[in-house]
Amino acid sequence: MRENQCVPSSEIRTRVGDRELNLSNLDKVLYPLTGYTKAEVVNYYVAIAPVLLPHIRDRVITRVRFPDGVDAPSFYEKNAPNGTPAWVRTVRIGTSDGIINYVVADEDATVVWLANLAALEIHVPQWRLSGALTNGEGVVDLPEGEPRAGEPLADRVVVDLDPGEGMTIVDTARAALIVAARLADDGMIPVPQTSGSKGMQIYAAVQPSRSRDVWSYVKELGVSLRQAYPEFFVSTMSIAQRAGRIYVDYNQDLAARNTIAPYSLRGRAMPVVATPVTWEEVAGVRGPDDLRFSPEDVLNRVAEQEDLAAELLNESRPALPH
């Protein structure tokens, strides 16, 4: 249950579940091109939270914050900010950059709290905290090259398709269909997600696996696609070589990396959402706007079609191919 109270005009106090939050500067425009305000951002995240939360729960969150809107400087944030409420879950993760105190969203209120911070984008890794063991200092260490008992394990594969210069969403959609066929041949159920621009991510649920093994699988897939379609796919990070081709970014499967969460807003000129879509929609792409969805579009889609990424939450999942 969510109830609002009237407080000073610059701030309102609201209840999300059992939590009380202060929301501020709700009239601030965060998307100047359309006049989309912080209030609308918060309202979107309030409405989508029950669908978003299963995809980010049990995963550490990297945020991209736009405190003065998408036309002003933004910043990535990993550590929990000063003033984080005591009820927001945080987890200490040992990384190559030191120990990071990440936020974890266990409830709708955390999602709304992040929206109030103008954290338009929510990014999460492919691994989950469940089953991970802490060291003597209460820190979950990210895995290195060698297997380690208690390391956090990935429960999904992501094939991140990054179109080079000259490529369009039509090209990316074609690439996604080719990738989907490969994943299906390997016994997985591919789930497509538009990035809100020209790129796409293809996810598939797998039994808990080492991030390094998932990374190796997607890297090999990229090499195989480049060999089969040399005029279309590229597996090198070189920007120059990506022109006119689709880059298969396997590095998004590394434990230290993360991807945009399903149903997260994007910090682009227009308020668009990283949206799970159907394969019929992917096959039917004909123009640049065919896989671009506003927050209102997404809420209507969820009302009509429920969660198109629900397959990623299925407890019955195949083993990672070897």
ABEGO torsion letter per residue (X at the ends): XBBBBBBBAABBBBBBEABBBBBBGAABBABAAAGBBAAAAAAAAAAAAAAAAAAABGBBBBBBBBAAEAABBBBBBABBBBGBBAABBBBBBBBAAEBBBBBBBABAAAAAAAAAAGBABBBBBABBABGBBBBAAGBBBBBBABBBBGBBBBABBBBBBBBBBGBBAAAAAAAAAAAAAAAAAAGBBBBBBBAGBABBBBBBBBBBBBAAAAAAAAAAAAAAAAAABAAABBABABAAAABGBBBBBAAAABAABBBBBBGBBBBBABBBBBBBBBAAAAAABABAAAABBBAAAAAAAAAAAEBAAAAAABABBBBBBX
